[in-house]
């Protein structure tokens, strides 16, 4: 094997990860140039020498060098190989000496407002290495059509599309995506909306944040479900409003329990988060009547509506709205992939105008290429095909989960009529779900404690959530068994106060 000089030993490969071998070589050289480890005029190893050293094809090195020449980082020298360009495209300036601060800064005093309010839902980033990941909201890559997504991304880079999305949208959205949401997605939920009543957002959470900023302020009064997603509760509190958490029952939130004088209520009527119960029609009617009578706005988070795979889901609450008091929030995170971070808000046109102006101050607009890629993926039928595969597979996993939970004697606390991709489990009295989560993690099992979903609870939470979108069907039974063993182990421990 060829030996390289000390200045050339920047080259190493991570086979099986980090992209293609050619791209790894380019990245190593560019990083070394930008960091000042390879200086202008320095010669690079010959293509033959580097290929021998890395034990790869010479053509791979030649192609990598050629691309770097095109980019301006490397220049070819007649009969002398390749060297770092005399003026590579780097913006590095000479570093100036910066004196160390004599006193540390108290950032607790400098930061005027804390946004750390919700109890964090802890999900390890390396969850795929665990054999039994019952994590909600994660995807199974085998069900997604990556080749189709890549094709749509290439289409979105066509000259006409590129010229459109490379410019500044200002506060506008991709009209192809808006048109798909208006003509295909919303009608499936019983909703009719015009283009000026739709805003594309960076996921559902971004839509919720915009809505609360428009509707609530210090002195306002908002209501949400209890339990509810911790980000919903935190967003409402951060608006400065007084927040009432309304306990849900087997039919979701009860309109009669809403306090007087509220300005807005956030609900998940089609598929309550996290219990999964569906609000029946009579309650929906009473909630709409209460909103009209008491002059408040309903914010409907219609997450995961695509995952009703036994029967069509009930129409959205927004479908019954005749006064424009329901603001509807949707997302593609569950039906495509969570990292996409594309959602949408449906509300009266005057509200959307204000929401668009507020969004422009925050982030202008979601990335144009991402919007156009998603628009192609939806319009060409790939989204429907992916949903079909998901529904078939998740139906089978739901059956496997139901059977395993019943066999192990674990109590399903919420409803499973909607199906969805998770179960809300009620543990025995005195169970600490936070501790159970940590104990099971050592056994290769990932669950989610229910404690972040409850507001103001000081006692240990005995509820926990088990999702099945991220676990293989054949792993479900053993994972549930280990969960039952973990519950029993904590249940049988002697209490410290005895």
C-alpha positions as CSV (number, residue, x, y, z in Angstrom):
1,X,0.0,0.0,0.0
2,X,1.2,3.5,-0.8
3,X,2.3,5.7,2.1
4,X,1.4,9.3,2.3
5,X,3.2,12.3,3.8
6,X,2.1,13.8,7.1
7,X,0.2,16.6,5.2
8,X,-1.6,14.0,3.1
9,X,-2.9,11.9,5.9
10,X,-6.2,13.7,6.0
11,X,-7.5,11.0,3.8
12,X,-9.6,8.2,5.4
13,X,-12.9,6.6,4.4
14,X,-15.9,5.5,6.3
15,X,-17.1,2.6,4.3
16,X,-20.9,2.0,4.5
17,X,-21.7,5.4,5.8
18,X,-21.1,9.1,5.1
19,X,-22.1,9.1,1.5
20,X,-20.3,7.7,-1.6
21,X,-16.5,7.3,-1.6
22,X,-16.2,10.1,-4.2
23,X,-18.2,12.5,-2.1
24,X,-16.1,11.6,1.0
25,X,-12.9,12.5,-0.8
26,X,-14.3,15.8,-1.9
27,X,-15.6,16.6,1.5
28,X,-12.2,15.8,3.1
29,X,-10.3,18.1,0.8
30,X,-12.8,20.9,1.0
31,X,-12.8,20.7,4.8
32,X,-9.0,20.7,4.9
33,X,-8.9,23.8,2.7
34,X,-11.5,25.7,4.7
35,X,-9.8,24.9,8.0
36,X,-6.4,25.9,6.7
37,X,-4.8,22.4,6.8
38,X,-4.3,22.4,3.0
39,X,-2.9,25.7,1.8
40,X,-3.0,27.2,-1.7
41,X,-0.4,25.6,-4.0
42,X,0.0,22.4,-1.9
43,X,0.2,19.3,-4.1
44,X,-2.3,16.5,-3.7
45,X,-1.4,12.8,-4.0
46,X,-1.6,11.5,-7.5
47,X,-4.8,9.7,-8.4
48,X,-2.9,6.4,-8.6
49,X,-1.1,6.9,-5.3
50,X,-4.3,7.9,-3.4
51,X,-6.3,5.1,-4.9
52,X,-3.7,2.6,-3.7
53,X,-3.6,4.1,-0.3
54,X,-7.4,4.0,0.1
55,X,-7.7,0.7,-1.7
56,X,-10.3,2.1,-4.1
57,X,-10.7,2.5,-7.8
58,X,-8.5,5.1,-9.5
59,X,-11.5,6.4,-11.4
60,X,-13.2,7.3,-8.1
61,X,-10.3,9.6,-7.2
62,X,-10.1,11.0,-10.7
63,X,-13.8,11.9,-10.6
64,X,-13.5,13.5,-7.2
65,X,-10.5,15.6,-8.2
66,X,-12.3,16.6,-11.4
67,X,-15.3,17.9,-9.5
68,X,-13.1,19.9,-7.2
69,X,-11.4,21.5,-10.2
70,X,-14.9,22.6,-11.5
71,X,-15.7,24.0,-8.0
72,X,-12.4,25.9,-7.9
73,X,-10.8,24.2,-4.9
74,X,-8.2,22.3,-6.9
75,X,-6.4,23.1,-10.1
76,X,-4.8,20.6,-12.6
77,X,-1.1,21.3,-13.3
78,X,0.3,20.0,-16.6
79,X,2.6,17.0,-15.9
80,X,2.4,17.7,-12.2
81,X,-0.9,16.3,-11.2
82,X,-3.2,18.3,-8.9
83,X,-2.7,21.0,-6.3
84,X,-4.9,23.3,-4.1
85,X,-6.0,26.3,-6.1
86,X,-4.1,29.6,-5.6
87,X,-7.4,31.3,-4.7
88,X,-9.9,28.7,-3.5
89,X,-13.5,29.7,-2.7
90,X,-13.1,30.3,1.0
91,X,-14.4,33.2,3.1
92,X,-12.0,32.6,5.9
93,X,-10.3,35.7,7.3
94,X,-7.3,36.0,9.5
95,X,-8.5,35.4,13.1
96,X,-8.1,38.3,15.4
97,X,-6.9,37.9,18.9
98,X,-9.9,37.9,21.3
99,X,-9.3,38.6,24.9
100,X,-10.9,36.1,27.3
101,X,-13.8,37.6,29.4
102,X,-12.6,38.6,32.8
103,X,-16.0,37.8,34.3
104,X,-18.5,35.1,33.2
105,X,-21.8,36.4,31.8
106,X,-24.9,35.6,33.8
107,X,-27.1,34.6,30.9
108,X,-30.0,34.0,33.3
109,X,-30.2,37.7,33.8
110,X,-29.6,38.6,30.1
111,X,-32.3,36.3,28.7
112,X,-35.5,38.1,29.4
113,X,-37.8,35.2,28.9
114,X,-37.5,31.4,29.3
115,X,-39.1,29.1,26.8
116,X,-38.2,25.9,28.6
117,X,-41.7,25.1,30.0
118,X,-42.9,21.7,28.8
119,X,-41.5,18.6,30.3
120,X,-39.4,17.1,27.5
121,X,-40.5,13.9,25.8
122,X,-37.1,12.1,25.8
123,X,-36.5,10.1,22.6
124,X,-32.9,8.9,22.0
125,X,-31.6,9.9,18.6
126,X,-30.0,6.5,18.2
127,X,-33.4,4.7,18.7
128,X,-32.8,2.5,15.7
129,X,-30.2,0.5,17.5
130,X,-32.7,-0.6,20.2
131,X,-34.4,-3.9,19.3
132,X,-37.8,-2.9,20.7
133,X,-38.5,0.8,19.9
134,X,-42.1,1.5,20.8
135,X,-41.7,5.2,19.9
136,X,-44.6,7.2,18.5
137,X,-44.1,9.4,15.5
138,X,-41.0,7.7,14.0
139,X,-41.2,6.1,10.6
140,X,-40.4,2.7,9.1
141,X,-38.2,3.6,6.1
142,X,-39.1,0.3,4.3
143,X,-42.7,1.7,3.8
144,X,-41.5,4.9,2.2
145,X,-40.8,5.2,-1.5
146,X,-37.4,6.9,-1.4
147,X,-36.8,6.4,-5.1
148,X,-40.0,8.3,-5.9
149,X,-39.0,11.1,-3.5
150,X,-35.6,11.4,-5.2
151,X,-37.3,11.6,-8.6
152,X,-39.6,14.3,-7.4
153,X,-36.6,16.2,-5.9
154,X,-34.9,16.0,-9.3
155,X,-38.1,17.3,-11.0
156,X,-38.1,20.2,-8.6
157,X,-34.6,21.1,-9.7
158,X,-35.7,21.4,-13.4
159,X,-34.9,24.7,-14.9
160,X,-38.4,26.1,-14.7
161,X,-39.0,24.9,-11.2
162,X,-35.5,26.0,-10.1
163,X,-36.0,29.6,-11.4
164,X,-39.2,29.8,-9.5
165,X,-38.0,28.3,-6.1
166,X,-34.6,29.9,-6.2
167,X,-36.1,33.3,-5.9
168,X,-37.5,34.9,-2.8
169,X,-41.1,33.8,-2.3
170,X,-41.5,36.8,0.0
171,X,-44.5,35.7,2.1
172,X,-46.0,33.4,-0.6
173,X,-46.3,29.7,-0.8
174,X,-45.8,27.1,-3.6
175,X,-49.1,27.3,-5.4
176,X,-48.8,23.7,-6.6
177,X,-48.7,22.5,-3.0
178,X,-51.5,24.9,-2.0
179,X,-53.6,23.5,-4.8
180,X,-53.0,19.9,-3.8
181,X,-54.0,20.7,-0.2
182,X,-57.1,22.6,-1.3
183,X,-58.3,20.1,-4.0
184,X,-57.2,16.7,-2.6
185,X,-56.3,16.7,1.1
186,X,-58.9,19.0,2.6
187,X,-61.9,17.5,0.7
188,X,-61.0,14.1,2.2
189,X,-61.7,15.7,5.6
190,X,-64.9,17.3,4.4
191,X,-63.3,20.8,4.3
192,X,-63.6,23.3,1.5
193,X,-61.2,26.2,1.4
194,X,-59.9,28.8,-1.1
195,X,-56.2,29.4,-1.7
196,X,-56.2,32.6,0.4
197,X,-57.5,30.5,3.4
198,X,-54.4,28.2,3.5
199,X,-50.9,28.8,4.8
200,X,-48.0,26.4,4.6
201,X,-46.1,26.1,7.8
202,X,-43.0,24.4,9.2
203,X,-45.0,21.6,10.7
204,X,-48.1,21.6,12.9
205,X,-46.2,23.2,15.8
206,X,-45.3,26.2,13.8
207,X,-49.0,26.6,12.8
208,X,-50.0,26.4,16.5
209,X,-47.5,29.0,17.5
210,X,-48.7,31.4,14.9
211,X,-52.3,30.9,15.9
212,X,-51.6,31.5,19.6
213,X,-49.7,34.7,18.8
214,X,-52.6,36.0,16.8
215,X,-55.4,35.0,19.2
216,X,-53.9,35.2,22.7
217,X,-52.1,37.7,24.9
218,X,-51.6,38.5,28.6
219,X,-55.1,38.5,30.1
220,X,-56.6,36.1,27.6
221,X,-58.0,32.8,28.6
222,X,-57.3,29.5,26.7
223,X,-58.3,25.9,27.3
224,X,-56.8,22.6,26.2
225,X,-57.3,19.0,26.9
226,X,-55.8,17.1,29.8
227,X,-53.8,15.0,29.1
228,X,-52.5,16.8,25.9
229,X,-49.3,17.1,24.0
230,X,-46.9,19.1,26.2
231,X,-46.0,21.4,23.3
232,X,-49.6,22.5,23.0
233,X,-49.7,23.4,26.7
234,X,-46.4,25.2,26.6
235,X,-47.3,27.2,23.6
236,X,-50.5,28.4,25.2
237,X,-48.7,29.3,28.4
238,X,-46.0,31.2,26.5
239,X,-48.7,33.5,25.0
240,X,-49.2,35.0,28.4
241,X,-52.8,33.7,28.6
242,X,-54.4,31.9,31.5
243,X,-54.7,28.2,30.6
244,X,-57.3,25.8,31.8
245,X,-56.7,22.1,31.3
246,X,-59.9,20.2,30.8
247,X,-59.9,16.5,31.7
248,X,-61.0,14.2,28.9
249,X,-63.2,11.2,29.2
250,X,-64.1,8.3,26.9
251,X,-65.6,10.8,24.4
252,X,-62.8,13.4,24.6
253,X,-63.2,16.9,25.8
254,X,-66.7,17.8,27.2
255,X,-67.9,21.2,26.1
256,X,-69.9,21.6,29.3
257,X,-66.7,21.6,31.3
258,X,-65.3,24.6,29.5
259,X,-64.9,27.7,31.8
260,X,-66.7,30.9,31.1
261,X,-64.8,33.7,29.3
262,X,-62.4,31.7,27.2
263,X,-60.9,33.1,24.0
264,X,-59.7,29.9,22.4
265,X,-59.7,26.1,22.9
266,X,-57.2,23.7,21.3
267,X,-58.6,20.2,20.7
268,X,-57.8,17.0,18.9
269,X,-61.3,15.7,18.3
270,X,-60.8,13.1,15.6
271,X,-58.0,11.3,17.4
272,X,-57.2,12.6,20.9
273,X,-53.6,12.9,21.8
274,X,-52.5,10.8,23.5
275,X,-55.5,8.5,24.4
276,X,-56.8,8.0,20.9
277,X,-60.5,8.6,21.7
278,X,-62.8,10.2,19.1
279,X,-65.2,13.0,19.9
280,X,-68.7,12.0,18.9
281,X,-70.9,14.1,16.6
282,X,-73.2,15.4,19.4
283,X,-70.2,16.7,21.4
284,X,-68.8,18.3,18.2
285,X,-72.1,20.0,17.6
286,X,-72.3,21.3,21.2
287,X,-68.7,22.5,21.0
288,X,-69.5,24.5,17.9
289,X,-72.6,25.9,19.4
290,X,-70.7,27.0,22.5
291,X,-68.1,28.7,20.4
292,X,-70.8,30.7,18.6
293,X,-72.6,31.5,21.8
294,X,-69.6,32.4,23.9
295,X,-67.5,34.0,21.1
296,X,-64.4,31.9,21.2
297,X,-62.2,30.2,18.5
298,X,-61.6,26.5,18.2
299,X,-58.1,25.3,17.1
300,X,-58.4,21.8,15.7
301,X,-55.2,19.7,15.5
302,X,-56.1,16.9,13.1
303,X,-52.9,14.9,13.4
304,X,-52.7,11.4,12.1
305,X,-56.1,11.4,10.4
306,X,-54.6,9.3,7.5
307,X,-54.0,6.4,9.9
308,X,-57.6,5.2,10.3
309,X,-57.1,2.0,8.3
310,X,-60.2,-0.1,9.2
311,X,-62.9,2.5,8.3
312,X,-62.8,6.0,7.0
313,X,-62.2,8.6,9.7
314,X,-65.0,10.8,10.8
315,X,-65.1,14.2,9.1
316,X,-63.0,16.9,10.7
317,X,-64.6,19.3,13.2
318,X,-63.9,22.0,10.6
319,X,-66.2,20.3,8.2
320,X,-69.2,21.2,10.4
321,X,-68.1,24.8,10.9
322,X,-70.4,27.3,9.4
323,X,-69.2,30.4,11.1
324,X,-65.5,30.3,10.5
325,X,-64.6,29.8,14.2
326,X,-62.6,26.6,13.6
327,X,-58.9,27.0,12.7
328,X,-57.7,23.7,11.2
329,X,-54.1,22.5,11.5
330,X,-52.8,19.6,9.4
331,X,-49.3,18.1,8.8
332,X,-47.5,15.7,6.4
333,X,-45.2,14.5,9.2
334,X,-47.1,11.3,9.9
335,X,-48.0,10.4,6.3
336,X,-44.6,11.2,4.8
337,X,-41.8,11.4,7.3
338,X,-41.4,13.5,10.5
339,X,-38.2,15.2,9.4
340,X,-40.1,16.8,6.5
341,X,-41.6,19.5,8.8
342,X,-44.3,20.6,6.5
343,X,-47.8,21.5,7.8
344,X,-50.6,23.9,7.0
345,X,-53.1,26.1,8.6
346,X,-56.7,26.7,7.3
347,X,-58.5,29.7,8.6
348,X,-60.6,32.7,7.3
349,X,-58.7,34.8,4.7
350,X,-58.2,37.8,7.1
351,X,-56.6,35.5,9.6
352,X,-54.3,33.9,7.0
353,X,-53.2,37.4,5.9
354,X,-52.1,38.2,9.4
355,X,-50.6,34.7,9.8
356,X,-48.6,35.1,6.6
357,X,-47.2,38.4,7.8
358,X,-46.2,36.9,11.2
359,X,-44.6,33.9,9.5
360,X,-42.6,36.2,7.2
361,X,-41.1,37.9,10.3
362,X,-40.1,34.5,11.7
363,X,-38.8,32.6,8.7
364,X,-40.1,34.1,5.5
365,X,-41.5,30.8,4.1
366,X,-40.7,27.1,4.3
367,X,-38.0,26.1,1.8
368,X,-39.2,26.4,-1.8
369,X,-37.5,23.2,-3.1
370,X,-39.0,21.2,-0.2
371,X,-42.5,22.6,-1.0
372,X,-42.2,21.8,-4.7
373,X,-40.8,18.3,-4.1
374,X,-43.6,17.5,-1.8
375,X,-46.1,18.9,-4.3
376,X,-44.8,16.6,-7.0
377,X,-44.8,13.6,-4.6
378,X,-48.4,14.3,-3.7
379,X,-49.7,15.1,-7.2
380,X,-48.0,12.1,-8.9
381,X,-49.8,9.7,-6.6
382,X,-46.8,8.6,-4.6
383,X,-48.3,9.9,-1.3
384,X,-51.4,7.8,-1.8
385,X,-49.3,4.7,-2.6
386,X,-47.2,5.2,0.6
387,X,-50.4,5.6,2.6
388,X,-51.8,2.4,1.2
389,X,-48.7,0.5,2.3
390,X,-48.7,2.1,5.7
391,X,-52.3,1.3,6.4
392,X,-51.9,-2.3,5.4
393,X,-48.8,-2.8,7.6
394,X,-50.0,-0.7,10.5
395,X,-53.2,-2.7,10.6
396,X,-51.2,-5.9,11.0
397,X,-49.0,-4.3,13.7
398,X,-52.1,-3.0,15.5
399,X,-53.5,-6.6,15.6
400,X,-50.2,-7.9,16.9
401,X,-50.0,-5.2,19.5
402,X,-53.5,-5.8,20.7
403,X,-53.0,-9.5,21.0
404,X,-49.7,-9.1,22.8
405,X,-51.0,-6.5,25.3
406,X,-54.0,-8.6,26.1
407,X,-51.9,-11.7,26.5
408,X,-49.5,-9.9,28.9
409,X,-52.4,-8.4,30.8
410,X,-51.5,-4.7,30.1
411,X,-54.4,-2.4,30.2
412,X,-55.3,-0.3,27.2
413,X,-56.6,3.0,28.7
414,X,-57.6,4.9,25.6
415,X,-59.6,4.0,22.5
416,X,-58.4,1.9,19.6
417,X,-61.4,2.4,17.4
418,X,-59.6,5.0,15.3
419,X,-56.6,2.7,15.2
420,X,-53.7,5.2,14.7
421,X,-50.1,4.1,15.5
422,X,-49.9,4.0,19.3
423,X,-51.6,2.6,22.5
424,X,-52.1,4.5,25.7
425,X,-51.4,2.1,28.5
426,X,-52.6,2.4,32.2
427,X,-50.2,0.9,34.6
428,X,-51.0,-0.3,38.1
429,X,-51.6,2.2,40.9
430,X,-48.3,3.6,42.2
431,X,-46.3,2.9,39.0
432,X,-43.7,5.5,38.1
433,X,-43.7,5.6,34.3
434,X,-40.6,7.8,34.2
435,X,-38.7,5.2,36.1
436,X,-40.2,2.4,34.0
437,X,-39.0,4.1,30.8
438,X,-35.5,4.2,32.1
439,X,-35.5,0.6,33.4
440,X,-36.9,-0.7,30.1
441,X,-34.3,1.2,28.1
442,X,-31.6,-0.9,29.7
443,X,-33.5,-4.0,28.4
444,X,-33.6,-2.6,24.8
445,X,-37.2,-1.5,25.1
446,X,-38.2,2.1,24.3
447,X,-41.5,3.4,25.6
448,X,-42.7,7.0,26.4
449,X,-43.7,8.0,29.9
450,X,-47.1,9.7,30.0
451,X,-46.0,12.3,32.6
452,X,-45.2,15.1,30.0
453,X,-48.9,15.0,28.9
454,X,-50.4,15.9,32.2
455,X,-50.3,19.5,33.5
456,X,-49.5,20.2,37.1
457,X,-49.2,16.6,38.2
458,X,-46.7,16.1,41.0
459,X,-47.4,12.4,41.8
460,X,-45.7,9.7,39.7
461,X,-47.6,9.0,36.5
462,X,-48.7,5.5,35.8
463,X,-49.6,6.0,32.2
464,X,-47.3,5.4,29.2
465,X,-47.5,5.3,25.4
466,X,-46.4,2.6,23.1
467,X,-46.1,3.3,19.4
468,X,-45.7,0.8,16.7
469,X,-44.8,2.7,13.6
470,X,-41.1,2.2,14.3
471,X,-40.9,-1.4,15.4
472,X,-40.9,-4.5,13.2
473,X,-44.0,-6.7,13.5
474,X,-42.0,-9.7,14.6
475,X,-40.4,-7.8,17.5
476,X,-43.7,-6.7,19.0
477,X,-44.6,-9.7,21.1
478,X,-41.2,-9.9,22.9
479,X,-41.1,-6.2,23.4
480,X,-44.5,-6.2,25.1
481,X,-43.5,-9.2,27.2
482,X,-40.4,-7.3,28.4
483,X,-42.6,-4.3,29.2
484,X,-44.9,-6.4,31.3
485,X,-41.9,-7.9,33.2
486,X,-40.6,-4.4,33.8
487,X,-44.0,-3.2,35.2
488,X,-44.2,-6.2,37.5
489,X,-40.6,-5.7,38.7
490,X,-41.4,-2.1,39.8
491,X,-44.7,-3.1,41.2
492,X,-43.2,-5.7,43.4
493,X,-40.5,-3.5,44.8
494,X,-40.9,-2.7,48.5
495,X,-42.0,0.9,49.1
496,X,-39.6,3.2,51.0
497,X,-42.3,4.4,53.4
498,X,-43.1,0.9,54.7
